[in-house]
Amino acid sequence: MRRTWWILFAVLLFPVPALAQSAMLFQPGTMSAGGVIEFQTHEMDFPSPAGDATVETFRFSPEFGYFFRSYLVFVGRVGYESISGDAVERHVFSIGGGFRLVQPLAVLHLYAGAEAGVFFTSYEASDEDTLDFGVIFPLGMLIPLSSSVALDVGARITRIWRDNDHPAASNYDSFILDVGYLGVQAFF
């Protein structure tokens, strides 16, 4: 039964991009909207004495784009992230922007980009705030579903760090690799 659903999904999905191939053109002035709404539960390994903890994450990050060339888009985003669990409670507000190169390839549109941003983090337990800096390198492809909507499939490589002038307990340095990013982009 499970195999039947996959076959049905493939039959319904693949004819749509073939029909939308010539209709999805990005002219200068085209705008896009998309982003992330994410709920996640995972285990984190903290140094002693905290040890392992279960963490729940909620992330909301709308993203907007403006094509100023048919292949080059300026992207801006704002975001909110709430992280709570056994040993951690924090809220992160972010803002960032950057550029993406978009290259059509038959039915697909491949893209690669570079974005930078700031992350303001508020910790509930210690009542302290921090300001982090980061870069994001999005890679992926847009699969047209219609002339104005595309499935966004790819990966995000993120590096976030905090100024080392903070006390040792507040230093932060992370490398995040999100493989299997899946979203929807609307163009107008």
N, C-alpha and C positions, 0 to 999 in steps of 0.2 A: 504494500500500500504506500509506503514511504517513497519508493522509487517512482510510483505513478505521479505523486505530487511534484517531484523534481522535474520529471519529463514535461508535465503540464506547465510548470513555471518557465522552463526553457522555451517551450513553444510560444507561450504568450509574450515573453520578454524580448526575444531576438527579432521578430518582425518589426517591432516598434522603432528601434534605432535605424533599421534599414530605410524605413519610410521617412524618418526625420533627418536623414543625412544631409540633404541639400538645404533644408529649411533653417538649420542652426548656424547663423552667421553672426559674428561679433563685429559690428561696425563701431567706429569711434562714437562715444556717447552712450553706448549700451551700458546699462547698470545691472547688477546682480544682487541677490539677497539669499542668504543661507545661514548656516551656523550649526551649533551643537546644543542639544538638550540631552543630558546624560544622567543616569542613575547607576551607581556602581557599589558593590560590596566586595571588599577584599581584605586579605591578611597583610599586616605590616610587621616587619621585624625591627623593633627598636632596641637600642643598646640597653644594657642592664641599668637600673633595676626594673624598667618597664616591661621588657621582654616582648612577646608577640601580642598583637592587638587586632581586633576586628574593626575595620574602618568603613564607614558609609560615606559616599561622595555624591553630591548633587551639583551639576554644572550646567549653566545657561550662558551661552556665548553667541549672540547674533553677529553676523558678518555681512558686510556690504562691499560691493566692488563697483568700480567705474573704469570702463575701457577708454583709454585716451589714444590708443592705437588698436588696430584689429587684432593684435597679438599680445598686447601689454595692458595689464589691468592693475590699478591701484586698489588695494584691499585694506579696509579698516575694520576693527572689531572692538567690542566692549565685552566684559564678562563678569560673571559672579560664580563663585565656587564655595560650597559649604562642605567641610570635612568634619565628621564627628565619629567618635568611637570610644573604646574603653579608656584610652590614655591621651586622646587628642581632641581638641575642639577649636576649629579656626574657620575664618571666613576670608576669602580672597576676592578682591576687586581688581580688574585688569583693564588696560586699554593698550591698543597697539595698532600698527599699520605696516604696510610693505607693498611689494610688487610681485606679480606673477607673470611669467611668460606662458602663453597658451599656443600650442601648435596643433592644428588639425591633422589627423591621420586617418584617412578613409572615414569610417563612421565615428571614431573616437576623437576626442580633443585631449591631448596630453598637456600637463602643466607642471611647472616647477617654480618655486619662489623663495623669497627671503622676507621675513617679517621681524620686527623688533617691538618690544613692549615693556611696560612697567607693571608690577604686581604689588598691590598694597595688601598686606596680610595682617589681620587682627586676631590675636590669640586670646581665647576666653579665659583660660586657667591663669595665665600670668598677667593678664591685662596689659600686654605690650603690643606694639605695632611695629612692623618692619616694611621696608621698601626693597623689592627685588627687581632685578633686570633680567630680560630674557630675549632669546632669539628663537624663531621657529622657521623650519625649512619644510614647507609642504610639497609633496610630490604626489602625483596621481593622474587620473583621467576622468573626463566627463563623458558619460554615455547618454546621448540624447534620448529622451523619452517623448518629447514633442518639440515644436519649434522654440519653445520658451522654458522648458524644464529639462534638467539633466540630472542623472544619478552621479554623485561624486564619490569615487572609489580611490583610495590611496593610502598614504602614510604621512605621519607628521613626526619630524625630528625636532625635539625641543631641548634647549639648554637654558637653565635658570640659575642665577647666582646672586649672592648678597655681598655687599661691600665688606671686606675683611676687617674694617675698623670696628665692627661690632664686637661685643664680648664673645669669647669662644663659644658659649652656649647658644649664641644666636647666629653663628655662621651657617650658611646654607649653600649647597652646590648640587645641582641635579642634572641628570641626562635622562630624557624620557623618549622612548621610541614607541610610537603608536602605529602599529601595523594593522591594517584591516579597517582603516577609517571608512565609514560609509555615511553619506549624507545626500541631501538633495539641494540643488541650486536652481533658483528661478532667475530668468533674464527678462528684462523689459526695457 
